[in-house]
Amino acid sequence: MSDPIAHADAENWMARWREGRTNFHQGEPSPMLVEFWGALGVHRDARVFVPLAGKSVDMPWLAERGHAVFGVELVPMAVEQFFAEQGLQPEVTQTPIGPLSKSGPIELLCADVFALTGRDLADCEAVFDRAALIALPPPLRERYVRELYAKLPTGCRGLLVTLEFPQDQKPGPPFSVPESEVRALFERDWTVELLARRDSLSKNQSFVDAGVTSMDVVVYRLQRR
Ligand SMILES: C[S@@+](CC[C@H](N)C(=O)[O-])C[C@H]1O[C@@H](n2cnc3c(N)ncnc32)[C@H](O)[C@@H]1O
C-alpha cells in the first residue's frame, strides 16, 4: 500500500478490530437492505459485491436470497469472526492479493479493496455499499469511486447507503457524505436515484451523546451506464 493516506487508514482499521471498536457492526441485516433490495430488480443468481464487508450479516441475508456473495475485507480478524459467528468453516485458497475464504455461496476475500482488478469484479451484477463509501476519508472516497466502482461492469446495479449529519459536530468515520458529493462522484458513469431519506438521529445514541443535532440515512439506487 504505497499511498500514505491509504496506509494510515488501513492501520486505523486494524487497530479498531484489534481493540474491538466495531460499533458499526449490526447484529441484524441492514433495514435499508431489507426494505430496498427488491427495488434494484437484481435477478436471484446474480453475484453481489460487498466492499469493505466487515463481518456483516448482510452477506448471509443476500446469500439466503439466492445470490452469490463476494465480500472484500482488509482485516483478517474480521474475516475470522465472520465465519466463526456464522458457524461456517470456509475453504481457504490463496490469491495474488490475499486469502479467499469460501463457504457455500459466500466468498470473503481478505485484501485491500484497491488491489482488486477488473477481472475480479467482471461478473458482479450488483453491489451493496453500507458503511463502505462513508467509512473512507474524502481523498480515499474519490479514489474508491473513480478506481473501484469503475471496475464494475456496464449494467451493474447498486444500493448505496449513506449518512448525512453536520460533520463539524463529530469527526468520522463514519463520514457525512451529502447528496451533492454522491452525485459528483458517481454521475459521470452511474445513474443515481435517491430512494429514501430518513431521519435516524434517535436510532444513533452515540451521535446524540456526541452532540450531533441532526442525522439522515439516505439510500440510492445506482446503475452503471
Ligand atoms: C465501517 S466498517 C463497515 C463494515 C460493513 N460494511 C458493515 O456494514 O458492517 C468498514 C470496514 O471496511 C474495512 N476496510 C477499511 N479499508 C479497507 C480497504 N482498503 N479494503 C478492504 N476493507 C477495508 C474495515 O476493516 C471495516 O471492517
The ligand as a Gaussian input file, in Angstrom:
#p B3LYP/6-31G(d) Opt

LIG

0 1
 C      -17.447000       0.786000       8.893000
 S      -16.915000      -0.853000       8.608000
 C      -18.354000      -1.488000       7.771000
 C      -18.386000      -2.966000       7.609000
 C      -19.653000      -3.496000       6.918000
 N      -19.891000      -2.897000       5.621000
 C      -20.850000      -3.333000       7.803000
 O      -21.847000      -2.775000       7.327000
 O      -20.809000      -3.789000       8.961000
 C      -15.724000      -0.658000       7.298000
 C      -14.899000      -1.909000       7.071000
 O      -14.043000      -1.710000       5.957000
 C      -12.796000      -2.319000       6.214000
 N      -11.821000      -1.631000       5.333000
 C      -11.313000      -0.385000       5.504000
 N      -10.481000      -0.084000       4.497000
 C      -10.476000      -1.146000       3.647000
 C       -9.796000      -1.426000       2.428000
 N       -8.960000      -0.556000       1.875000
 N      -10.027000      -2.627000       1.829000
 C      -10.893000      -3.521000       2.385000
 N      -11.543000      -3.311000       3.549000
 C      -11.342000      -2.138000       4.175000
 C      -12.589000      -2.124000       7.701000
 O      -11.679000      -3.038000       8.258000
 C      -14.012000      -2.311000       8.226000
 O      -14.263000      -3.647000       8.575000

